[in-house]
Amino acid sequence: MGLGWGARVWRWFRAPVEGMAARRRGAGVLCVIGLAAIAASCSSRPYGTLVVGSTAPNANQVDLLVATTRAPVVEPPGVMFGGSRGRGLDFADIIVSIPPDGARQPGEVQLASSPPSDPERDFVILRADRMDLAQAKANFDVRIRRTPGRRVLIFVHGFNTRFEEAVYRFAQIVHDARVNVAPVLFTWPSGGNVTDYVYDRDSAVYSRDALETVLQALAKDPSVDSISILAHSMGSYLVVEALRQMSIRDRGLSPKIRDVMLASPDIDIDVFRRQIAEIDAGPRPAQFTLFVSRDDRALGLSSFLARDSTRLGALDPTKEPYRSILEQGRVHVIDLTGLASNDITNHGRFASGDVVGAIGERLAEGQTLTEAKAGLVESLGTFTGGAINVAAGVATGAVAAPAQIVDPTTRERSVDTAAEATSLSQ
């Protein structure tokens, strides 16, 4: 592929989501090339790394309870669960060793390029045990009783995510959030390939009953006081579908479900409007918060695949009809557009150290994100000196970071914390 084609692909990915209809001519070819570009950027993805190793003296540990609708895998070792659909819920207990704080930056997931892993600088698995339902219940009961406030944080990953990627990412989030919760990872059968978009979407729908079962069990557990949910990308669609189903079944959501955080949600805006209307039909104590990025290239591609439908995670919350839809649904928005990102698609900003840290502060204080919105904006304002790493660090550009929040209950909107931003190199 010559430089001319490379420039065309780069311009296509840099273009904003809005106005994509004007680019449909010839975009089919660019879509294929774009998928290849994303695949190339993920060539060093972990596989078969769930092998038990050792920890370092000053390393940190995160103990995860895993519930999954993935089918178990016996071979090769170090995989545990693959991308195929299981016949029901399976469970696992996984402990991850995270390098000492001085050896990594918040938001980073450091993995060895080849075994063995070095616990002084790499994420290392200390335990990876499958469990049956009875063992999972007993395991969770011990964890929640030793958790101050008896709070649960559930993470649901997005499209194109392998099992071990979900494990490492959630371990990083829990550690960097610095909040004492009982972490539960719900992982669904993603094919782990950029060409599996339709398969992943169907797998998300396939898993909504299982996620509702997990949520119902947690909500009915007398040891649990509150539940927060963090979902990313296509996982947000799964979460909202499960909550919609739960709300219809129970005529409202459990008061224990306090926070629902949707990061870069890959949901059609019209679908979301119907989903949130069904959830609002009954009692809804949960606060819904969206993390959006208008320069999210992965959602730009998703929009193209969905015939130019606006994706919830890439809209401009200040424009109509989106502002009215969010206000009617009592949905709060934090705009991360322009914040520093270390991936070419700008799709993973929610997991950066500063964003996760700000979320952790709010949850640690027992507040919803809305109750402390001013403090959250101030925290996100620290992004102003960030840098975007592009194409494995070949090109970088400094960006200013506008931290914006839209509060539909007061119709207030903060001003940008930075006056201008420099563009990526052409």
PyMOL commands that set and color helices and strands:
alter all, ss='L'
color gray80, all
select helices_A, chain A and resi 3-14+20-23+27-41+101-103+133-145+148-150+163-177+197-206+208-220+234-250+269-279+297-305+312-314+322-328+349-351+353-364+373-385
alter helices_A, ss='H'
color red, helices_A
select strands_A, chain A and resi 60-72+81-98+124-131+151-156+182-187+226-232+257-263+287-292+331-335+387-390+395-398+404-407+412-413
alter strands_A, ss='S'
color yellow, strands_A
deselect
rebuild
show_as cartoon
